[in-house]
Amino acid sequence: MSEKALSILEDSEREFASSEFVKLEVIPKAFYNQQLKEAEFYETFFYTVSYWASDLNKIIQDAYQIGCQCGLAAMDALHLAAALSIGAEEFITTEKLTKPMFRVSGINVISILD
């Protein structure tokens, strides 16, 4: 899985989008667990992000609708609403294909899980 992720991250044809929700989900835990290399990896990635989802009120409203329509958990709904808010073409995840996020329309949800 990490090889697939790295090949996506190293693809010079890609532009990356993210949100503060993603940062909040990954960086504090890495720091708390003193996984400094992991935290540094995340910080490096976030430095390369070209598009930041920033309209938090709209994202939260859309996440509520997406969650209700597709049966998503709160963070998954927020992540997908953020991606949709900036017109992302793809949403890359490590989730199984059976998860509700694959029901969301308007974006190509791709799993790198083997």
C-alpha positions as CSV (number, residue, x, y, z in Angstrom):
1,M,0.0,0.0,0.0
2,S,2.8,2.4,0.8
3,E,4.3,1.9,-2.6
4,K,1.0,2.8,-4.3
5,A,0.8,5.9,-2.1
6,L,4.3,7.0,-2.9
7,S,3.8,6.5,-6.6
8,I,0.8,8.8,-6.4
9,L,2.7,11.4,-4.3
10,E,5.6,11.3,-6.7
11,D,3.5,11.7,-9.8
12,S,4.6,15.1,-11.2
13,E,1.4,15.3,-13.2
14,R,-0.7,15.5,-10.1
15,E,-1.8,18.6,-8.1
16,F,-2.8,17.9,-4.5
17,A,-5.8,19.3,-2.6
18,S,-6.4,19.0,1.1
19,S,-8.1,20.5,4.1
20,E,-7.4,21.4,7.7
21,F,-9.5,18.3,8.6
22,V,-6.8,16.0,7.1
23,K,-4.1,17.9,8.9
24,L,-6.0,17.6,12.2
25,E,-6.5,13.9,11.6
26,V,-2.9,12.9,11.0
27,I,-0.4,15.4,12.4
28,P,-1.3,15.7,16.1
29,K,-1.3,11.9,16.6
30,A,2.1,11.6,15.0
31,F,3.5,14.3,17.2
32,Y,1.9,12.9,20.3
33,N,3.3,9.4,19.6
34,Q,6.7,11.0,18.9
35,Q,6.7,9.7,15.4
36,L,8.7,12.7,14.1
37,K,9.6,11.2,10.8
38,E,5.9,10.6,10.1
39,A,5.0,14.1,11.2
40,E,7.7,15.5,8.9
41,F,6.4,13.4,6.0
42,Y,3.0,14.9,6.5
43,E,4.3,18.4,6.8
44,T,6.2,17.9,3.6
45,F,3.1,16.7,1.8
46,F,1.0,19.7,3.1
47,Y,3.7,22.0,1.8
48,T,3.0,20.7,-1.7
49,V,-0.8,21.1,-1.6
50,S,-2.0,23.5,-4.3
51,Y,-5.7,23.7,-3.3
52,W,-7.0,24.1,0.2
53,A,-10.7,23.6,1.0
54,S,-11.4,26.7,3.1
55,D,-15.1,27.4,3.2
56,L,-15.7,25.6,6.4
57,N,-19.4,26.5,6.9
58,K,-20.3,25.2,3.4
59,I,-18.1,22.1,3.8
60,I,-19.9,21.3,7.1
61,Q,-23.3,21.8,5.6
62,D,-22.4,19.7,2.5
63,A,-20.9,17.0,4.8
64,Y,-24.1,16.8,6.7
65,Q,-26.1,16.2,3.4
66,I,-23.5,13.7,2.1
67,G,-23.5,11.9,5.4
68,C,-27.3,11.6,5.4
69,Q,-27.5,10.6,1.8
70,C,-24.7,8.0,1.7
71,G,-24.4,6.9,5.3
72,L,-20.9,8.3,6.0
73,A,-19.3,8.8,9.3
74,A,-18.6,12.5,10.2
75,M,-14.9,12.7,9.2
76,D,-15.4,10.8,6.0
77,A,-18.3,13.1,5.1
78,L,-16.1,16.2,5.9
79,H,-13.2,14.9,3.9
80,L,-15.4,14.3,0.8
81,A,-17.3,17.5,1.2
82,A,-14.0,19.4,1.3
83,A,-12.7,17.6,-1.8
84,L,-15.9,18.3,-3.6
85,S,-15.8,22.0,-2.5
86,I,-12.7,22.6,-4.5
87,G,-13.6,20.5,-7.5
88,A,-11.1,17.6,-6.9
89,E,-11.3,15.0,-9.5
90,E,-10.2,12.1,-7.3
91,F,-10.3,11.2,-3.7
92,I,-7.6,8.7,-2.7
93,T,-8.2,6.6,0.4
94,T,-7.0,3.4,2.1
95,E,-10.6,2.4,2.9
96,K,-12.2,-0.8,1.6
97,L,-14.4,-0.7,-1.5
98,T,-17.4,-1.7,0.7
99,K,-17.3,1.6,2.7
100,P,-20.1,4.1,2.2
101,M,-17.7,6.8,0.8
102,F,-17.7,4.9,-2.5
103,R,-21.4,5.8,-2.8
104,V,-20.6,9.5,-3.1
105,S,-21.2,10.9,-6.5
106,G,-19.4,13.8,-8.2
107,I,-15.9,12.5,-7.4
108,N,-13.9,9.4,-8.3
109,V,-13.1,7.7,-5.0
110,I,-10.1,5.4,-5.4
111,S,-8.8,2.9,-2.8
112,I,-5.1,2.0,-2.7
113,L,-5.9,-0.8,-0.3
114,D,-4.7,-4.2,-1.6
